[in-house]
């Protein structure tokens, strides 16, 4: 009897520790898709990774352990949206560059909610990207495919922003894009979402709608910097940026 009580006292903290570890792993489980920014910081209030400079490298990440062969080879999209919301009337808000392409804001963009439909419009329907405090607004899409030779060690951008480590044997595929938002009108930023698309066909086999297929959780999206912060200002990014983007954009939204 005494031995049993001793073993119970010994095993109880060990079991609690195991539960904590399992719960922690679940909390930081890797989603199939993530966005990240080199040198970025994570704002816990709106659950977004922010750049700390107007020029930065944006990463799209794909977990190959959760992706089928077709998921790895298909086309993916990054939407670049004006924040705070602008429209439906167009406005002249400067420009930004993405992967070497210059985008005039808002003349080179579409108003609405991703994805962009076959007719070039972006009206909202149930299969589209949820608003999460960003849409409806002006945005554009950039399509790409992952290169199976570009791999990184698995990590969670939510708790390790800017943590990409290239690794030829890594479980993550990554694509990187150089972004510069220094040409934007002061007070505006560019918000990024990552997703794949699927075609919805009518009875004749024609595309009647384009919907979102897979997407990065909104806890793993990204945003350009509101300005180039001083070192001391960096410490305030976790709270100060929340007023710029709706702090409650995650409320009621599923990742």
N, C-alpha and C positions, 0 to 999 in steps of 0.2 A: 504493500500500500504506500509506504513512504517513497519507495522507488518510483512508483507511478506519479506521485505528486511532484517529485523532483523532475522527472522527464517532462511533465506538463508545464512546469515553470520554465524549463529550459527551452522547450519547443515553441511556446506561445510567442515570445518576441521574434523568434526566427520566422514563424509563420506570418506574423504581422509585417515583418520586413519584406518577405516574399510578395505579399499582397501589395505593398507599397511599390515595389519594383515593377510588378505587372501593371499596376494602375498607371505608373509613370510612363512605361513603354506605350501603353494604350493612348495616353494623352498626347504623346509625341509620335504616334504612328505616322509613317510616311504616306501621303496621298500619292496617287498615280501621277498627278501633274502638280508642279509648283512653279512659282516665279521667285527670282531672287535678284539682288543688286549687289555688285561688288562694292564693298565699303558701306553698305546700307545699314540702317537701323530699323528696329521693329517697334512700331507704335502699338502698345497693348490696348489702347482705348478703341481704336478703329480697326485693329488687327491687320495692319498693312505695313509692308516694308517700304521705307522711304529712302531715296537717294540723298546724299549729303553734299552733292555738288550738281551744278547744272549739266555737266558732262559726266556720263557714267556708263558702265557696261551692265546691260540687263541680261539675265540668264533665264531660259526656259528649261525645266527639268522634267524628265520622264523616268519613272521607276520601272525598269524592265522586269522586275520580279512580279509586277502586277499587270503587265501589258502582254497581250497576245502578239503574235508575229504581225498581224494586220494593224495592230495599234502602233507598233514601232515604225512601220513603213508608211502609214497614212499621212495626209497633210494636216498640219496644225495651224492655228491662227492666234495672233496676239492682237487684241484691240487696243488702240491708243485713243483715249477719250479725254475731252476737255473737262476739267474740274476747277471750280464749281460748275454746275449745270448751266449750259448756254443754249438758247434756242426757244422755239423753232426758227426764229428769224436769224439769219447769218450775221456774223460780226467779224470785224478785222482785228485779230488778236495776235498777230505776228506769225512765227513759224517755229518748227522744231525739225530736227533730223533724226532719222531712224535707219540704221544700217546703211548710211550713205545717201538715203533719199530725203529730200526736203519736202516737208508738208506745210502748206499754207493753211493757217487756222482762221476761218473755218471753210474757206473756199474749196479745199481739197478733201473735205470730210462730208459725212452723211449724218443727218439728224435722226435720232431714234435709239434703238436698242439692238445690239448684236444678236444674230449675225446679219450681214448685208444680204438681202434676197436677190434672186435672179434678175429682177428688174432694176436693181441698184438702190432700192429703198430699204428702210430699216424700221418699218412699223412693228409695234409690239404684238406678240401673240404668245400663248401659253408655253410654247417650246423654246422661247428665246431665253437669253441670259437674264436672270433676275436683276432688278434695278440696283440692289445693295447700296443705295444712297448715291449712285453715280449717274445712272440713266433715268430718263431720257436726256441725251445731250449730243453734241457733235462728236463723232469718232471716225476712225478709219481702221482698216484691218490689214495686217501683214501676214501672208501665208509662208510656211516653211515646212521642211521635213527634217527629222533628226538624222544626224550622221552617226552610224553605229560605231565609228572609230573615235568619236568624241565622248569619252566616259569620265565619270567622277565617282568618288567614294560616296556612298549613301549618307545623306544628312537631311535634317529638317530645317528648312529656311525660316520657319517660324521661331525656333529657339536658337538657331545659329545663323543669323542673316550674314550674307557675304562669306559663307563657309565653304564655298566650292573648292575642292581639291581634285585636280585632274588625276585620273587613275585608269590606265588601259584595261584593268580588270574590274573596274567599278560597276556597281549595279545601276547607276544612273546614267542616262544619256543626257547631254546638254547641248543647247544651241545658245550662242552669245551674240548680242547686238549692241553696237555702240550708239548711244543716244545723247543728243545735245538739245537742251531746252532753253538755252540762253537767249534765243530769239523770241521767246514768248512775251506777251505783254505782262507787266508786273501784276501779281495777284492771281494768276492762273497757273495750273499745273496740268500734267498729263498723267492719267491713270491707266494702268495696264491690267488686262485680264488675259488668261490663257485657256484655250478650249479647242476641241475638234468639232466638226459639223456632220450632220447627216441629212440626206435628202428624203423628203416625204413625197411619194408619188401618187398621182391620181389613178383612176381605173384604166387609163390609156397608157400608163407608164411614164407620163410626163411629170417633171418636177413641179409640184404645186406649192412647196414651202421648204425652207431650209431651217433646221432647228439645231440647237446645241446637242452634241453627243456626250463627250466627256469634258469636264472643266476642272481647273484648279480650284480648290476651295477658296472662298473669299477671305479666309484667314491666311492665304498664301498668295495674295495679289500684290501689286507693287505700284508705286507712285513716284513721280519726280519730286525734287526738292522745291519747297516754296521759295527759297532763296539760298544762297551759299552761306551756311552758318559759320560763325566764329567758333573756336574750340569750346568756349564756355557754353555757347548756345546748344552745342551738341547734347549736353546733358539734359536739356529741356525738351528734346524732340519727342520723348515718350508721352508728354502731355500737351505741349504747346501746339502740336499740329492737329490735335483733335478738333479744335474750333474751326479749322479750315475745311476739313472733310466731316461729314455728319458723324458725330461720335456714336450714334446709335445705328449705323447702317447695317450692323450685323443682327440687330434685334429682329427676331422672327424669320431670319433667313437660314436655310440649311446649308452647311458646307458641302 
